[in-house]
Amino acid sequence: MSVPYGRWSSPLTPELLSTSSISLHEVVVNESTGAIYCVECRPTEDGRHAIVRHFNGESTDVLPKNFSAHATVQELGGGSIAMRPDGLITFAEEKSCSIYLLDPASSKTTLVLEAAEGVRYADFCHHPTDLHWMLAIKEDHREATPETQAYMVHNSLVAINVNTGEEATIAEGDDFFSHPKFDPSGRRVSWIQWSHPDMPWTGTVLHLADWVEGRLSNVRKVAGKAREESIAQPKWGLDGALYFASDRTGFWQLYSFNLNDSEPRPLGLKILENAEFATAEWELGSSTYISLDATTIVAAVITHATSRVFLIDTTTSSAQELDLPYLDVGYRANGIYRVSPSSFMVVGSSATAPQELALVSITSSHKVHTAVLASTASFQLAPEYVSHPTKYAAPQKYGPQCDGDVYMFYFPPRNPNYQSDDKHPPPVLVYVHGGPNGCVTPALNLEIQYWTTRGFAVCAVNYTGSTGYGREYRERLSGYWGLVDVGDAVSAVDYLADKQLVDKTRVGIYGGSAGGYLTLRALHMYPDVWAAGISSYGISDVRALQADSYKFESQDVDRILLSKTKAEDRDAELTSRSPCHFAAQIKAPLLLLQGTADMVVPLAQARMMASAMHECGRVAEVVEFEGEGHGWVGHETIYQSYKRKEEWWTLHLT
């Protein structure tokens, strides 16, 4: 059938994606029984985080419906559940922030620690033999106001007596803590800490201490350095060594540290020196590698924002790729967990399937058997509808840095029921991810497929600053946020237009959070490039964002925006990088989507941008979603979001 691009009927409807999709989060395993537990966020339950047991071929809800297992430390979540050695599950309750124990056999919950108003907990770890001891990250908001939350929220590492509910602070003084872990003997504790202006991917320090019945002694630094070296995911191996990823070489490589060593030792995997074994830790509890036995590690290895899964022999420093389809493992959800010496869990997505929870078993000859236990979608997109991307590297032609490449994945329109009678290439939607230190992968993304099945091309840009390409590429954004990334998006459009893959007169740009900011900047900096734009919870005034920013990212604006600016020019620079001051230069119509309960990018940011647009006689619409935060979790919001975006692109690009 011959129908114009952008107007094709798709099997992916707003109803389907809002009612038949979930998101997958933390996973824990009871290794003594083989039972696997996963947190699912369900739009049809208003975004409640359920705990589901997968065991003996059956999937069962084990968390009572009046609970939601979701920790909110650092606002973005993660580290919400932990497995106790006796098979009970610790979880943080979303509304009360209190800590509970769940007996998955009976669904009985027991209050461990009632959180005081304004106090939150996450990233739990139980002592391997003393069941009454548990480690956790504590975040205290009691002294903070909306205006002071950037510096009056206090984080610490605490030890909690599960039997009495008493807690003791065992590490404090830095702004942030993560990954508290007991070693297998229970005699030592490791953790990461860092302070502003660092983010977890710019500079963190790994510490080790002796555990003495509720307190720490003999604290020493293992690795890491503020602003220079990022340590990620410290874990105790089954050989008794402390493993971690460090980017001291420019890529997050694996290291081990034995107690009788003076320095950590690199694993030295020669074929993988320019790959990454970790990701930017926006959420707590990341897990992209794990020990299977005393000499074997299974790891997601990332090159050019694309994951592969390897089996690593620590005695020979050799690695063998496993025959698994996953291209995105653990980017924003946790990725790899041990089940037994020959099996592990993966949370990942492939070229043909959205993110799923799978049990992988390895034979003695390193063959793999995969059993999918849960999928983020309860339906399957038929293969003939799936648009597969082509990876491109385009020369930087715009912006302050024109001495490198910008990376992208190009997804062409694909729908077996249609062909276009248009004499021109298809309209293109330029997707710019959030972060900005995040990335987009080539794995199946149902939102991207939503557009390609309708006859739009999608260009997913991994602009300067994106993760998955090494530290140097991440660091190139510092001081140039809202400049080099915007130029990269335009360079990507030029490149695809020159190859006659897209129609240069019908280009839309969209993204959320930092991607929303990039969208707004692009619309006014390069107004003739864009036919329309959509910003979801994007930043319109960086000065206002600094004034009421939440703690985790509160000083990152200084790094990525002002680190190249003289002190006397800072105020002017904040104005020049804020899109709300340049609405008059915008030609393209703008749709703004915003949650009213967003603590990361407040509602005022969207209203401010729309008001500036209206004062200049420009076209701007704001859609506010009541009670939603930084990203959508409710089914009605997800439905309306797709519906409004589709109407917008159809009106302005077809």
C-alpha positions as CSV (number, residue, x, y, z in Angstrom):
1,M,0.0,0.0,0.0
2,S,1.3,3.4,-0.9
3,V,0.9,5.9,2.0
4,P,3.1,8.9,2.8
5,Y,5.9,8.5,5.3
6,G,4.8,9.1,8.9
7,R,1.2,8.1,8.3
8,W,1.6,4.3,8.3
9,S,-0.6,2.3,10.7
10,S,1.5,0.4,13.2
11,P,0.8,-2.6,15.4
12,L,2.5,-0.6,18.2
13,T,-0.4,1.5,19.6
14,P,-0.4,3.8,22.6
15,E,-2.9,1.4,24.3
16,L,-0.6,-1.5,23.8
17,L,2.5,0.2,25.1
18,S,0.7,1.7,28.1
19,T,-1.1,-1.4,29.2
20,S,1.1,-4.3,28.1
21,S,4.5,-3.1,29.1
22,I,6.5,-3.1,32.4
23,S,10.0,-2.1,33.3
24,L,12.4,-4.5,35.0
25,H,14.6,-3.4,37.9
26,E,16.7,-5.1,40.6
27,V,17.2,-8.9,40.7
28,V,18.2,-11.1,43.7
29,V,18.7,-14.8,43.8
30,N,18.3,-17.4,46.5
31,E,21.3,-19.5,45.5
32,S,20.3,-22.3,47.9
33,T,17.0,-22.9,46.1
34,G,17.6,-21.3,42.7
35,A,14.6,-19.0,43.2
36,I,14.9,-15.7,41.3
37,Y,13.3,-12.5,42.4
38,C,12.9,-9.4,40.2
39,V,11.3,-6.0,40.8
40,E,8.8,-5.0,38.1
41,C,7.4,-1.5,37.7
42,R,3.8,-1.8,36.4
43,P,2.1,1.1,34.7
44,T,-1.3,-0.6,35.1
45,E,-0.8,-0.4,38.9
46,D,0.1,3.3,38.9
47,G,3.8,2.5,38.7
48,R,3.9,0.2,41.7
49,H,7.1,-1.8,42.0
50,A,6.2,-5.5,42.6
51,I,8.5,-8.3,43.5
52,V,8.0,-11.4,41.4
53,R,9.4,-14.9,42.1
54,H,10.5,-17.1,39.2
55,F,10.9,-20.7,40.3
56,N,10.2,-24.1,38.7
57,G,8.7,-22.6,35.6
58,E,6.2,-20.4,37.5
59,S,6.1,-16.7,38.1
60,T,4.4,-15.5,41.3
61,D,3.9,-12.1,42.9
62,V,5.2,-12.3,46.4
63,L,4.9,-8.7,47.6
64,P,1.5,-7.6,49.0
65,K,-0.2,-5.1,46.8
66,N,-0.2,-2.4,49.4
67,F,3.7,-2.2,49.2
68,S,6.0,-0.9,46.5
69,A,9.6,-2.0,46.6
70,H,11.4,1.2,45.3
71,A,14.2,3.1,47.1
72,T,14.5,6.8,46.3
73,V,18.0,7.6,47.5
74,Q,19.6,10.1,45.1
75,E,16.0,10.5,43.6
76,L,16.7,8.2,40.7
77,G,16.3,4.8,42.5
78,G,18.2,1.5,42.5
79,G,19.4,-0.7,45.4
80,S,15.8,-1.3,46.5
81,I,16.1,-5.0,47.5
82,A,18.6,-7.5,48.9
83,M,18.6,-11.2,49.6
84,R,19.4,-12.4,53.2
85,P,21.3,-15.6,53.6
86,D,18.2,-17.3,55.0
87,G,16.1,-16.5,51.9
88,L,14.2,-13.5,53.3
89,I,14.2,-10.3,51.2
90,T,14.9,-6.8,52.5
91,F,13.2,-4.0,50.6
92,A,12.7,-0.3,50.9
93,E,9.0,0.7,50.8
94,E,8.5,3.6,48.3
95,K,6.0,5.8,50.2
96,S,7.2,5.4,53.7
97,C,10.9,4.8,52.9
98,S,10.9,2.3,55.8
99,I,12.8,-1.0,55.6
100,Y,10.9,-4.3,55.6
101,L,11.7,-8.0,55.5
102,L,9.6,-10.1,53.2
103,D,9.2,-13.8,53.6
104,P,8.5,-14.8,49.9
105,A,7.1,-18.2,50.9
106,S,4.2,-16.6,52.8
107,S,4.3,-12.9,51.6
108,K,4.5,-11.9,55.2
109,T,6.2,-8.5,55.8
110,T,8.0,-7.5,58.9
111,L,9.0,-3.9,59.7
112,V,12.8,-3.7,60.3
113,L,13.3,0.0,60.6
114,E,10.6,2.7,60.4
115,A,12.1,5.6,58.5
116,A,11.8,9.0,60.1
117,E,10.1,11.6,58.0
118,G,12.6,12.8,55.4
119,V,15.0,9.8,55.8
120,R,15.6,7.2,53.0
121,Y,17.6,4.0,52.8
122,A,19.0,1.9,49.9
123,D,21.8,-0.4,48.6
124,F,21.4,-3.0,51.3
125,C,23.9,-5.8,52.0
126,H,23.4,-8.5,54.6
127,H,26.2,-10.1,56.7
128,P,26.9,-13.6,55.4
129,T,26.6,-15.3,58.8
130,D,25.3,-12.8,61.4
131,L,21.7,-12.4,60.1
132,H,21.0,-9.4,62.4
133,W,23.6,-7.1,60.7
134,M,22.9,-5.3,57.5
135,L,24.7,-2.4,55.7
136,A,22.8,0.4,53.9
137,I,23.1,3.9,52.5
138,K,21.2,6.5,54.5
139,E,20.0,9.8,53.0
140,D,18.7,12.4,55.4
141,H,16.6,15.2,54.0
142,R,15.3,16.5,57.4
143,E,17.4,19.8,57.4
144,A,16.7,20.5,53.7
145,T,14.2,22.8,52.0
146,P,13.5,22.9,48.3
147,E,16.0,25.8,48.1
148,T,18.7,24.0,50.1
149,Q,18.4,20.4,49.1
150,A,21.5,20.7,47.0
151,Y,23.7,20.9,50.1
152,M,21.6,20.2,53.2
153,V,20.8,16.6,52.3
154,H,23.3,14.3,54.2
155,N,24.4,10.8,53.0
156,S,26.2,8.2,55.1
157,L,26.9,4.5,55.4
158,V,25.1,2.8,58.3
159,A,25.0,-0.6,59.9
160,I,21.5,-1.7,60.9
161,N,20.7,-4.3,63.6
162,V,17.8,-6.1,62.0
163,N,16.6,-7.5,65.3
164,T,16.5,-4.2,67.2
165,G,16.1,-1.7,64.4
166,E,19.0,0.3,65.7
167,E,21.4,1.9,63.3
168,A,25.0,3.1,63.7
169,T,26.8,5.4,61.3
170,I,30.0,3.7,60.1
171,A,31.2,6.0,57.4
172,E,30.4,9.7,56.8
173,G,32.1,12.9,55.7
174,D,31.7,12.6,51.9
175,D,28.7,13.7,49.9
176,F,27.8,10.2,48.6
177,F,28.3,6.5,49.3
178,S,27.5,3.4,47.3
179,H,28.1,-0.4,46.9
180,P,28.6,-1.3,50.6
181,K,29.6,-5.0,50.6
182,F,30.6,-7.6,53.2
183,D,33.3,-10.0,52.0
184,P,32.4,-13.7,52.0
185,S,33.9,-14.2,55.5
186,G,32.0,-11.3,57.0
187,R,35.2,-9.8,58.4
188,R,35.6,-6.9,56.0
189,V,33.5,-4.2,54.3
190,S,34.2,-2.4,51.1
191,W,32.4,0.7,49.7
192,I,32.7,3.7,47.3
193,Q,32.5,7.3,48.4
194,W,32.8,10.7,46.6
195,S,32.0,14.3,47.0
196,H,30.9,17.3,44.9
197,P,31.6,18.3,42.2
198,D,32.3,14.7,41.2
199,M,29.7,12.3,39.7
200,P,30.2,8.6,40.0
201,W,31.8,8.5,36.5
202,T,34.3,11.4,37.1
203,G,35.9,10.6,40.4
204,T,35.2,8.1,43.2
205,V,37.3,6.4,45.9
206,L,37.1,2.7,46.9
207,H,37.6,2.0,50.6
208,L,38.2,-1.2,52.6
209,A,37.9,-1.7,56.4
210,D,37.7,-4.4,59.0
211,W,34.3,-5.2,60.5
212,V,34.1,-5.4,64.2
213,E,30.5,-6.1,65.4
214,G,28.7,-3.0,64.2
215,R,31.6,-0.7,63.5
216,L,34.6,-0.4,61.2
217,S,38.3,-0.3,62.0
218,N,41.6,-0.1,60.0
219,V,39.9,1.9,57.2
220,R,42.2,2.2,54.1
221,K,41.9,3.4,50.5
222,V,42.2,0.9,47.7
223,A,41.9,2.9,44.5
224,G,40.3,6.0,42.9
225,K,40.9,9.7,42.9
226,A,38.6,12.8,43.0
227,R,38.1,14.2,39.5
228,E,40.6,11.8,37.9
229,E,39.6,8.2,38.4
230,S,36.2,6.6,38.6
231,I,35.8,3.3,40.5
232,A,32.7,1.3,39.8
233,Q,31.0,-1.8,41.1
234,P,33.4,-3.2,43.8
235,K,32.5,-6.8,44.5
236,W,34.0,-9.6,46.5
237,G,34.9,-12.6,44.3
238,L,34.5,-16.2,45.3
239,D,38.3,-16.4,45.5
240,G,38.3,-13.8,48.3
241,A,39.7,-11.0,46.2
242,L,38.0,-7.6,45.9
243,Y,37.2,-6.9,42.2
244,F,36.2,-3.5,40.8
245,A,36.3,-1.5,37.5
246,S,38.5,1.6,37.1
247,D,38.8,4.0,34.2
248,R,42.5,4.9,35.0
249,T,43.5,3.7,31.5
250,G,40.7,5.7,29.8
251,F,38.2,2.7,29.9
252,W,36.5,1.0,32.8
253,Q,38.7,-2.1,33.1
254,L,38.6,-4.9,35.7
255,Y,41.0,-5.0,38.6
256,S,41.5,-7.3,41.6
257,F,42.8,-6.5,45.0
258,N,44.1,-9.2,47.4
259,L,44.6,-8.3,51.1
260,N,48.3,-9.2,50.9
261,D,48.9,-7.0,47.9
262,S,50.1,-3.4,48.0
263,E,48.3,-2.4,44.8
264,P,45.4,-3.6,42.8
265,R,46.2,-5.8,39.8
266,P,44.7,-5.3,36.4
267,L,43.1,-8.4,34.9
268,G,44.9,-7.4,31.6
269,L,42.4,-8.8,29.1
270,K,44.4,-8.0,26.0
271,I,41.6,-8.2,23.4
272,L,39.4,-5.9,25.4
273,E,41.7,-3.0,26.5
274,N,39.4,-0.4,24.8
275,A,36.1,-1.9,26.1
276,E,34.3,-1.0,29.3
277,F,33.2,-3.3,32.1
278,A,30.9,-0.8,33.8
279,T,28.5,2.1,33.0
280,A,27.8,5.5,34.3
281,E,26.0,4.7,37.6
282,W,22.9,7.0,37.6
283,E,21.2,4.5,39.8
284,L,22.4,2.5,42.8
285,G,23.1,-1.2,42.7
286,S,24.6,-1.6,39.2
287,S,25.7,-5.1,38.3
288,T,27.4,-5.7,34.9
289,Y,29.7,-8.5,36.0
290,I,29.7,-11.2,38.7
291,S,31.9,-14.1,39.9
292,L,30.6,-17.5,39.0
293,D,33.3,-19.5,40.8
294,A,36.7,-18.9,42.2
295,T,38.3,-18.5,38.8
296,T,35.5,-17.4,36.5
297,I,33.8,-14.1,36.0
298,V,30.9,-13.4,33.6
299,A,30.8,-9.8,32.4
300,A,29.0,-7.5,30.0
301,V,31.6,-5.8,27.9
302,I,30.7,-2.5,26.2
303,T,32.3,-1.2,23.1
304,H,30.7,1.8,21.2
305,A,27.7,1.6,23.4
306,T,27.1,-2.0,22.5
307,S,27.2,-4.9,25.0
308,R,28.6,-8.4,24.5
309,V,28.8,-11.0,27.2
310,F,32.1,-12.7,28.0
311,L,33.4,-15.4,30.2
312,I,36.7,-14.5,31.9
313,D,39.2,-16.9,33.4
314,T,41.0,-14.9,36.1
315,T,43.9,-17.3,36.3
316,T,44.9,-17.0,32.7
317,S,43.5,-13.5,32.0
318,S,41.7,-14.8,29.0
319,A,38.2,-14.0,27.8
320,Q,35.7,-15.9,25.6
321,E,32.6,-14.3,24.1
322,L,29.4,-16.2,24.9
323,D,26.8,-16.8,22.1
324,L,24.2,-14.5,23.6
325,P,22.1,-11.9,21.7
326,Y,22.1,-9.1,24.2
327,L,23.3,-5.7,22.9
328,D,22.3,-3.7,26.0
329,V,23.0,-5.2,29.4
330,G,22.5,-3.1,32.5
331,Y,22.5,0.4,31.0
332,R,19.8,1.7,33.3
333,A,18.7,-1.6,35.0
334,N,20.9,-4.0,36.7
335,G,22.4,-6.6,34.4
336,I,24.1,-9.8,35.6
337,Y,23.6,-12.0,38.7
338,R,24.9,-15.3,39.8
339,V,22.6,-18.3,40.2
340,S,25.1,-21.1,40.4
341,P,28.7,-21.9,39.3
342,S,27.3,-22.6,35.8
343,S,24.3,-20.2,35.5
344,F,23.5,-16.5,35.8
345,M,20.7,-14.1,35.2
346,V,20.7,-11.4,32.6
347,V,18.6,-8.3,32.3
348,G,19.2,-7.2,28.8
349,S,17.7,-6.4,25.4
350,S,18.7,-7.7,21.9
351,A,18.2,-6.6,18.3
352,T,14.8,-8.3,18.1
353,A,13.5,-8.3,21.7
354,P,13.0,-5.6,24.2
355,Q,14.6,-5.8,27.7
356,E,14.0,-9.2,29.3
357,L,14.9,-11.3,32.3
358,A,16.7,-14.5,31.2
359,L,18.4,-17.4,32.9
360,V,21.6,-18.4,31.1
361,S,23.1,-21.8,31.7
362,I,26.7,-22.7,30.5
363,T,27.8,-26.1,29.5
364,S,31.3,-27.5,30.0
365,S,32.1,-26.6,26.4
366,H,30.9,-23.0,27.0
367,K,27.7,-23.5,25.0
368,V,24.8,-21.5,26.4
369,H,21.1,-22.3,27.0
370,T,18.8,-19.3,27.5
371,A,15.4,-19.4,29.2
372,V,13.4,-16.1,29.2
373,L,11.6,-15.7,32.5
374,A,10.0,-12.2,31.9
375,S,9.8,-9.6,29.2
376,T,9.1,-5.9,29.5
377,A,6.5,-6.4,26.8
378,S,3.7,-9.0,27.0
379,F,3.5,-9.0,23.2
380,Q,6.1,-9.6,20.4
381,L,6.8,-7.3,17.6
382,A,6.9,-9.5,14.4
383,P,10.4,-9.6,12.8
384,E,9.2,-8.0,9.6
385,Y,8.3,-4.8,11.5
386,V,11.6,-4.5,13.3
387,S,13.9,-1.7,12.0
388,H,17.6,-2.7,12.5
389,P,20.0,0.2,12.9
390,T,23.2,1.1,11.0
391,K,26.0,2.5,13.0
392,Y,27.6,5.7,11.7
393,A,30.4,8.0,12.7
394,A,30.0,11.4,11.2
395,P,32.6,14.2,11.3
396,Q,31.9,17.1,13.7
397,K,31.0,20.1,11.5
398,Y,29.2,22.4,14.0
399,G,29.9,23.7,17.5
400,P,33.1,24.5,19.4
401,Q,34.7,21.1,18.7
402,C,35.2,20.1,15.1
403,D,38.1,17.8,15.5
404,G,36.4,14.5,16.1
405,D,33.4,12.3,15.3
406,V,29.9,12.0,16.5
407,Y,28.4,8.6,16.8
408,M,24.8,7.5,15.9
409,F,22.5,4.7,15.2
410,Y,20.2,5.2,12.1
411,F,16.9,3.3,12.2
412,P,15.1,3.4,8.8
413,P,11.3,3.3,8.5
414,R,10.1,-0.3,8.3
415,N,6.6,-1.7,7.9
416,P,5.8,-4.6,5.5
417,N,2.3,-3.2,4.8
418,Y,3.4,0.0,3.3
419,Q,5.7,1.8,0.9
420,S,5.8,5.5,0.4
421,D,4.7,7.3,-2.7
422,D,6.9,10.2,-1.5
423,K,9.6,11.2,-4.0
424,H,11.8,12.4,-1.1
425,P,13.5,10.4,1.7
426,P,11.6,9.9,4.9
427,P,11.2,12.5,7.7
428,V,13.6,11.9,10.6
429,L,13.2,12.1,14.3
430,V,16.6,12.9,16.0
431,Y,16.6,11.3,19.4
432,V,19.0,12.8,21.9
433,H,19.3,10.8,25.1
434,G,19.3,12.1,28.7
435,G,22.2,12.3,31.1
436,P,23.9,14.0,29.4
437,N,26.5,11.3,30.3
438,G,24.2,8.5,29.1
439,C,23.9,6.7,25.8
440,V,21.6,5.0,23.4
441,T,22.3,1.4,22.2
442,P,21.4,-0.5,19.0
443,A,19.2,-2.9,21.0
444,L,15.4,-3.0,20.3
445,N,13.7,0.0,21.8
446,L,9.9,0.0,21.5
447,E,9.6,3.8,21.4
448,I,12.0,4.0,18.5
449,Q,10.1,1.2,16.8
450,Y,6.9,3.0,17.4
451,W,8.1,5.7,15.0
452,T,9.9,3.5,12.4
453,T,6.7,1.4,12.0
454,R,4.8,4.6,11.2
455,G,7.2,5.6,8.5
456,F,9.6,7.9,10.3
457,A,13.4,7.4,10.3
458,V,15.0,7.7,13.7
459,C,18.6,9.0,14.3
460,A,19.7,8.1,17.8
461,V,22.7,10.3,18.5
462,N,25.5,9.4,21.0
463,Y,26.8,13.0,21.1
464,T,30.0,14.1,22.8
465,G,29.8,13.2,26.5
466,S,28.0,9.9,25.9
467,T,29.1,6.8,27.8
468,G,30.2,3.6,26.2
469,Y,33.1,5.2,24.3
470,G,35.7,5.7,27.0
471,R,36.5,8.5,29.5
472,E,38.0,10.9,26.9
473,Y,34.8,11.0,24.9
474,R,32.8,11.6,28.1
475,E,35.1,14.3,29.3
476,R,35.0,16.2,26.0
477,L,31.6,17.6,27.0
478,S,33.0,19.3,30.2
479,G,32.5,23.0,29.8
480,Y,30.6,22.6,26.5
481,W,27.2,21.3,27.6
482,G,24.6,22.9,25.3
483,L,27.2,23.7,22.7
484,V,29.2,20.7,21.4
485,D,26.3,18.2,21.9
486,V,23.9,20.5,20.0
487,G,26.5,20.9,17.2
488,D,26.8,17.1,17.1
489,A,23.0,16.6,16.5
490,V,23.2,19.0,13.5
491,S,26.3,17.2,12.2
492,A,24.4,14.0,12.4
493,V,21.4,15.4,10.4
494,D,23.8,16.8,7.7
495,Y,25.5,13.5,7.4
496,L,22.3,11.5,6.9
497,A,20.9,14.1,4.5
498,D,24.1,14.0,2.4
499,K,23.7,10.3,2.2
500,Q,20.0,10.9,1.1
501,L,18.8,8.8,3.9
502,V,16.5,11.5,5.4
503,D,14.5,14.5,4.2
504,K,16.4,17.6,5.5
505,T,13.2,19.7,5.3
506,R,11.3,17.4,7.7
507,V,13.5,17.0,10.8
508,G,12.2,16.7,14.3
509,I,14.2,16.5,17.5
510,Y,13.2,15.1,20.9
511,G,14.6,13.9,24.2
512,G,14.0,13.9,27.9
513,S,15.9,15.6,30.8
514,A,19.3,16.6,29.4
515,G,17.9,15.4,26.1
516,G,15.1,17.9,26.5
517,Y,17.6,20.6,27.2
518,L,19.5,19.7,24.1
519,T,16.3,19.8,22.1
520,L,15.5,23.3,23.4
521,R,19.0,24.5,22.7
522,A,19.0,23.0,19.2
523,L,15.7,24.8,18.3
524,H,17.1,28.2,19.0
525,M,20.7,27.8,18.0
526,Y,20.0,26.2,14.7
527,P,16.4,27.3,14.0
528,D,16.4,26.5,10.3
529,V,17.3,22.8,10.8
530,W,14.2,21.7,12.7
531,A,10.6,21.4,11.6
532,A,9.3,20.5,15.2
533,G,10.6,19.6,18.6
534,I,9.4,17.7,21.7
535,S,11.0,18.2,25.1
536,S,10.1,15.9,28.0
537,Y,11.0,17.3,31.4
538,G,13.8,19.3,29.8
539,I,15.8,22.2,31.3
540,S,15.0,25.7,30.0
541,D,16.8,27.8,32.6
542,V,20.1,26.4,34.0
543,R,20.4,29.2,36.5
544,A,17.0,28.3,38.0
545,L,18.0,24.6,37.9
546,Q,21.1,25.4,40.0
547,A,19.0,27.3,42.5
548,D,16.6,24.4,43.2
549,S,18.6,21.3,42.0
550,Y,18.5,18.0,43.9
551,K,21.7,17.0,45.5
552,F,23.0,14.3,43.2
553,E,23.4,16.5,40.1
554,S,23.5,19.9,41.9
555,Q,27.1,20.7,41.1
556,D,27.4,18.8,37.8
557,V,26.2,21.9,35.9
558,D,29.4,23.6,37.0
559,R,31.5,20.8,35.5
560,I,29.7,20.3,32.2
561,L,28.7,24.0,31.6
562,L,31.0,26.4,33.5
563,S,34.3,24.6,33.8
564,K,35.8,26.6,30.9
565,T,34.3,29.9,32.0
566,K,36.1,32.7,33.9
567,A,34.6,33.5,37.3
568,E,33.5,37.0,36.1
569,D,31.7,35.6,33.1
570,R,29.7,32.9,34.9
571,D,26.5,34.8,35.3
572,A,26.4,35.8,31.6
573,E,27.2,32.3,30.6
574,L,24.3,30.9,32.6
575,T,22.0,33.3,30.7
576,S,23.5,32.4,27.3
577,R,23.1,28.7,27.9
578,S,19.4,29.0,29.0
579,P,16.9,28.4,26.2
580,C,14.1,30.4,27.8
581,H,16.0,33.6,27.0
582,F,16.1,32.8,23.3
583,A,12.5,31.8,22.5
584,A,12.3,34.6,19.9
585,Q,14.9,32.8,17.8
586,I,12.9,29.5,17.7
587,K,10.9,28.9,14.5
588,A,9.8,25.3,15.0
589,P,6.6,24.4,17.1
590,L,7.5,23.0,20.5
591,L,5.6,20.4,22.6
592,L,6.6,20.2,26.3
593,L,5.7,17.2,28.4
594,Q,6.2,17.5,32.2
595,G,5.4,15.6,35.4
596,T,4.1,17.8,38.2
597,A,6.0,15.9,40.9
598,D,9.4,15.9,39.2
599,M,12.1,16.5,41.8
600,V,15.0,16.4,39.2
601,V,13.7,19.0,36.7
602,P,10.9,20.9,38.4
603,L,7.6,21.8,36.7
604,A,8.5,25.5,36.6
605,Q,11.1,24.7,33.9
606,A,8.5,23.7,31.4
607,R,6.1,26.5,32.3
608,M,8.9,29.0,32.0
609,M,9.8,27.9,28.5
610,A,6.2,27.9,27.3
611,S,5.6,31.4,28.7
612,A,8.7,32.7,26.9
613,M,7.5,31.1,23.7
614,H,4.0,32.6,24.0
615,E,5.4,36.1,24.8
616,C,7.2,35.9,21.4
617,G,4.2,34.7,19.5
618,R,5.7,31.2,19.1
619,V,3.9,27.9,19.0
620,A,4.3,25.9,22.2
621,E,2.1,23.5,24.1
622,V,2.6,22.2,27.6
623,V,1.1,18.9,28.8
624,E,1.3,18.4,32.5
625,F,1.0,14.9,34.0
626,E,-0.3,15.0,37.6
627,G,1.8,13.2,40.1
628,E,4.4,12.0,37.6
629,G,8.1,12.4,38.3
630,H,11.2,12.3,36.2
631,G,9.9,9.8,33.6
632,W,6.5,8.2,33.3
633,V,5.3,5.2,35.3
634,G,1.4,5.4,35.1
635,H,-0.4,3.8,32.2
636,E,-2.6,6.9,31.5
637,T,0.5,9.1,31.3
638,I,2.3,6.7,29.0
639,Y,-0.8,6.5,26.8
640,Q,-1.2,10.2,26.6
641,S,2.5,10.8,26.0
642,Y,2.6,8.5,22.9
643,K,-0.7,9.9,21.6
644,R,0.4,13.6,22.0
645,K,3.8,13.0,20.5
646,E,2.3,11.1,17.5
647,E,-0.2,13.9,16.9
648,W,2.6,16.5,17.0
649,W,4.9,14.7,14.6
650,T,2.1,13.9,12.2
651,L,0.9,17.5,12.2
652,H,4.3,19.1,11.7
653,L,6.4,16.5,9.7
654,T,4.0,14.8,7.3
